[in-house]
Amino acid sequence: MSLNDLSVLVTGSTGSFGKKFIEIALREHRPRRLIVFSRDELKQHDMRTGGYDHPCMRYFLGDVRDTDRLRRAMNGVDVVVHAAALKQVPACEYNPFEAILTNVMGGKAIIDAALDAGVRKVMALSTDKAVAPANLYGATKLCAEKLFVQSNAYSGEKGARFSCVRYGNVMGSRGSVVPLFLKQRKTGTVTVTDPRMTRFWITLEQGVRFVIRCIGLMHGGEVFVPKIPSMNIMDLVKVIAPECAVREVGIRPGEKLHEVLVSEDEARYAVETEDMYVIQPQHSWWLKDNWKDGRTVTDGHRYASDTNTQWLTPQQMAALLEKPA
């Protein structure tokens, strides 16, 4: 997928994903306009003065809850990448109304504005926490997925197309356990919730490249899931803090022992390619031959971090962590 000569708006673009997306878009593509949409003026100032000041860039202050502001920002926009979210699990549990207003109603505002502004494609970022959610954050992301998939029914044959990308933990992003372990390493003790825990892992750059690629592939309605490696939490500790003592603190409320990216129920209408799963919508407007080249997933298949066939070795994780974000 090329972003050349396109007008692209990224919500939440002062965050980890957004900054990496803009970096790659500026380095490898030639967008006509690249719009930063976020609500934090200080972070936008820091971005602009920190080197993100290309002539094609525009900085829009605004909240994804504000449909009118989104309509103005999306005027003439071809592609929207929706990365804005409240994603800290404890914060969402303690502030449930705020989580719903941003992650669910904010998604509705994105959809309404994109339909009104004539945007061609909208790609929303989701998470493994949306599969059989065990906390409010995951529940809001599941709701958002349902909104974006079903919104294709509102746009008609030639209107906006909406899809989602769903993947696992991003190395080094805010909220990741990696920065926590690096900080705790200085104390000589790291905390682990459960030594059996496994997680999917993806780098920021891999996530961005997957999103850009799927924007080119989408028909509207898919949930794209990359095939990515798993790692046990104790192996991660050995990489980051091999000399440290480990203190087990127990699984926190809303936390899972293992993560799932494609559930058994979703597998019934998913197809598989060499490096991804594509979960297709079960709606009358979906053309069943959109992904006729994909392989049908085996009935009862579950793509989970504990039964994954691809695992990161400590050496591979160490090499990834050495790469600049």
N, C-alpha and C positions, 0 to 999 in steps of 0.2 A: 504494500500500500504506500502510495506517495501522497504527501501532504502539499505537494507543489501547487501553488496558485490557489490554495483553499484558504478560507477564513475559518479559523479554529478557535473555539472558546473552551477553556479548561476551568471548571469550578474547583475550589479548594486548591488553587494552583500555587499557593505559597507553602504547601505541605511537601512532604518527602517525594511522593509520586509526582505531584504537579511540577516541581522544580526539575526533576529528572526528565519528565516528558518534554518540557520546554527546552531543556538543554539539548536533547537529541533532535527535536524538531528544528532547532536553529542550526545545528551542526550538519545534519544530513538531509534536510528538506528545505524547500523555499516557500513557506506559506505566505500567502498574500497578507494576512493579518493573523496575529497570535495574541489572543485576549486572555489576560490574567483576571479572573473573577474571584474575589475573596473579600472578607469583611475586615481584615486586619490591616490598617493603614501602615503601621510600623513595619510589618513583614513585607508589604509591597515596597516601601521605601528601601528596606534593606536589600531586596531583590534587585531593584532598579540600580542602586548605587553599587551593588556587588557584581555587576557585569551583565545583568539581564536587561539590556537597554538597546536592543536592536531596533532599527527603524520600523520594522513590521509589528512591533509589540504595542499593545494598548493595556492600560491598567484601569480596571473597573472596580471601584468599591461597591460592595453589595452583599446581600444575604440571600442564600438560596431559598429562603422562606418568602421572599418578596417577588411575586410574579411580575409586577409592573417593572421593576428594575431589571429582571431577567429578560423581559420582552425588549427593553431598550438595548440591553447588552447584546442580544442575539440578532439584532437587525443586520441583515446581510451575511449572517454566519452560515457556513456549510455544514460544519461538524462540531458537535458538543461532546466533550469528555467530562463526565460527571464524577469527580473524585471527592467532593466535599462530603464530610460526614462527621458526626460525633462517634468516636470509635473506642474510647476507653471504657472497658466493661464496667468497672466500679462506678465511674462517673455517670454512665447511662443508668445503672441500677438506682443510684441516689437521686438522679434528676430525670425521671422517666418522661415527664411532659416535654422537656427540652429535646430528649433523644427522638421522640416521636415527631415533634415539630420539624426538626432538621432532617432526619433520615427518611421519614415517610412523607410528611407534608411538603418538605423541600423537594422530594422526588416528584410529587404531583405538580409543584410549581415549575420545575424544569420541563416536564412533559407539556403542560399547558402553554408555556412560553414558546417552546420549540414548535408546537403545532401552529400557533398563531404567527410566528415569525417566518415560517417556511423553511426551517432547518432541514437538511437532507438526512443526516444520520446523527443519532445520539447513542453513545456507548457509556453505560453506567458501570462503575466498579462495585463488585460485591465481594463476598468473603466466604470461607469455609464455615464460618459461624452461622451462616444462613441455612445450613442443612440441619434439620432436626434441632432447631435452636434450643439452647439450654440457658440463655440469658436474654435480657431485653435488647441488647445490641444486635444479637443474631436475629431476634424476632423482627426488629425494624428493617434489617437488611433483607430478610425473606419477603416482608411486605413490599419493600421497594422493588425487588426482583419481579414480583407479581404485577406491580403497577407498570413497569417498563415493558414487560412482555405483552401484557394485554393492551397496552396503548397503541399497538400497531393496528388494532381494530378501529381506532378512532381516526387514523390518518388516511384511510382509503388507499387506492391502488398506487397513487403517485405522490403521496404525502411523506412525511418524515418516517424514518425507520428507527426502531428502538431495539437495542440488544444489551446484554450484560456480559461482563467477564467476571469469573469467580476463581479466586486462587487463595493460597495459604499464606503463612507468615512471611513477611518481607524482612530480609536481613538488614539490620541496622536502622530500620524505620523507627519513628517515635512510637513508643509502646512495645517495641520488640524486647525480648528477654536478653538479647545480645548486649545492648548498652547497659542493662542492669548488671549482668555478670561482669562486664568490664569495670564498672564502678565498684562492685562488691569485691573484686579481686584485690583491690588495695587494702581491704580489711583482713584478708586471709581466710574469709569464710563466705561461701555462696549459699543462697537458699534455693532449694528445689521443692516444688509442691509434691511431686510423686516421681520416684526414679523410673517407673515404668512408662512415663509419658512419652508420646511421640508426636511429632509435628511435621507438616509439609513445609518446605522452604523454597523461596524464590528470591532472586536478587531484584533490586529496584530496576536495573537496566533490563533484565529479562521480562519483568512485569510490563514495563513501558513498551518494549518491542512487541510483546504479545498483544497488547491492546491495539497498537497501530496496525498490526497485521490483521487482527480480527475486524477492525473497521472496514478494511478492504474486502473481507470475506462475507460480512454479514448480509443477510437478506431481511432481517428484522424479526425479532422474536426468539433468537437463540440465546442460550446461556453457554458461553465458551469456557471450558475448563482445561488448562494446560496440564500435561503430564509432567510432574515435578517430583524431585526426590524427597524422601522422609529422613528423619534423624531422631534417634533417641536422645532425651534430654541429658542423660549422663554422658553420652559421647560428646555432646556440645560442651559440657563442663570440662571434659578432658582437653578439649581444644583450647578453650579460653582461659581456664584457671586450673591447670593440672596439679599445681602444688597446694591448692586451697582445700580446707575442710568443707564438707557438705552438710548443711543442716536441712533436714526434711521438715517442711512446715504444713503439709497437707493441702489437698486440692481446695481452691477457693470457691466460693459460691458462684455458680454459673460457668465453671470451667470444666472441660471435658478431659478424659484421660487420653483419648485419641480423636483426631479430626477426620471428617468425611467430606469429600468434595463432590462425589456423586453417590446418592443413596440407591438402595435396591429398587425403590419405586420409580425414581427418575431414570434408572438404567433401561426401563422398558421402552422409553421413547428417546433414547440417546443413540447417537452413532459415534464411532471411534475412528480416528485417523492415526497416523503414525505418532503424532506428538500431542494430540488433544482429544477431548470428548466434546461433543456438541449436543446439548440437551435441547430437544425441539419442543415447541409449544404444542399442547393438545387443544387446538382451537380450529374452528371451521375455516378460518381464513388462511391457515398455514398450508402451503403447497408441499405435499409429501415428497416430491422429487427434488426439493431444494438441496438436499444433502444425499442424493442417490449414490454418490461415490464413496460415502462413508460405510464402514462395516457395522452391522447391527451388533449391539452389545449383548453379551450372553445374559439370559434371564437370571435374575437374582444377583447379578454382579454388584459389587460395592467397592468404590474407589476410596480407600481409607488409608490413613497414615500408618496404621499398624500392619496392614496386609499388603502394602505397596511392594512392587517388585523392584523398585529403584530406590537405593539407599545411598546417602552421602557418607563417605568414609571420613574419618577425622582429618586426613590429609587434604581431601577435597574441600571440606569446610574451611580449613585453615587457609587454603589458597584463595577461596572466595572472600574471606574476611580481610585478606591483605589487599584486595583490590579497592581502589578508591570508590566511594559511593557516587 
